Amino acid sequence: MKLELFLAGKYLFKKKSSQAIHLITGISVLGITIGTAVLVIVLSVFNGFEDLLSGMFSRYNPDIKIVSARSGLFEADRGLIEKIRTMDGVMAVSGSLDQTAMIQYDESQDFGIVKGVDSNYSKVVPIDSALLESLQGADVAFAYLGLGLANKLGVSLDNILTKLYLYTPSGDWEESGLSAEDFGKHSVIPTGVFSMHQDLDNEMVIIGLDQLREWTGSEHKLSALEIRLKPDASTTQIVKQIDEWAGPEFLVKDRYRQDEAFLKIMNLEKWLFYLLFSLTLVLVSFTIMGALWMVVLEKRMDIASLKAMGMTNESIRKVFLWLGMGMGLLGLIAGFLLAIFFYSLQTQYALIRVPEEFIIDSYPISLKATDFLTVSLTVLTITWLACLLPVAKIREVPAIFREE
């Protein structure tokens, strides 16, 4: 193996007799360098967006959320709630009830979700930090609107004389169906505007749980149990324990599962783009194939001499296979260095910016060790496949070679 590597290194770095071979080899290495850098940058940009959006979502998501596996509402099990509340690692437990409603403010109307929360909600979700503005000194029940919904309806907290009307179903409508008489009209005074993330901001009103239960007649119903854990708690173990207690009728979701659909779409887009840019490396591999083929033709005399001295076809094949892999490895290392250089420029100087209406100034980027491993396997595999056809020609070179 040492001899094969020595000969491969000699052929890789030694000056070729033809300038065309030099040029094609250089183009091959340059193509792999650019392709490698692009693959790493594509993955790192998607990593950056995933970290950014997941952070925005998870900041206002509970550590654990328990929902019904069959229907939207379930009976509040006080025994289960108390068992969860007394678990090691659990800081707070909050019950919430979600209800679709028509929302009216002055002459504006829209559909949204009314979320009823209990007194522990602020311990589970940092709603106070999400408030952009609030009505100070008002001795009324709280009613917080999402920023997008408040803008659509034209809500002004200063105008305390204009109330917000919520039309919600009442009674046991899930079994009997809905009619016009099943809707109740309720009024609240908007006391705050919050901003968590776009989906909630565009459709949600947060009020007290008891108040919403009274309106809908769902006295003992909940839509979810939301749990906040202590910093040193093991989410996996607590989810497993709660899952055993709750049984198959409930879904116990950690932060990832709460945004599972979004994260799956992000990952799908990420790997589709990765596959697309990997195809460019397949095209570049044809230059590697051509360069290696020309080297094999140039070194026919050397191959014949090596065979005459007793070197097998398989050993000579390994020499030129290592030669091709060496070109790929040079391009891979150079590509990694180029990607790291771009990463430094982007993080320090915001090289590529985004339009002003976005919440960030420049494209987020995050390098991960697993991405380097994935790109390495991709580049080296494509290079290896490109080398197979040229090195197969070695078998056709006779052991004794005569120049015409």
Secondary structure, DSSP 8 states (H G I E B T S, - for coil): -HHHHHHHHHHHHS--S-HHHHHHHHHHHHHHHHHHHHHHHHHHHHHHHHHHHHHHHHHTS-SEEEEESSSS-EE--HHHHHHHHTSTTEEEEEEEEEEEEEEEETTEEEEEEEEEE-TTHHHHS-HHHHEEEE-TT--S---EEEHHHHHHHT--TT-TTS-EEEEEE-SSHHHH---GGGEEEEEE---EEE-S-HHHHTTEEEEEHHHHHHHHT-TTEESEEEEEE-TT--HHHHHHHHHHHH-TTEEEEEHHHHTHHHHHHHHHHHHHHHHHHHHHHHHHHHHHHHHHHHHHHHTHHHHHHHHHTT--HHHHHHHHHHHHHHHHHHHHHHHHHHHHHHHHHHHHH--SB--TTSSSSB------HHHHHHHHHHHHHHHHHHHHHHHHGGGGS-SS----
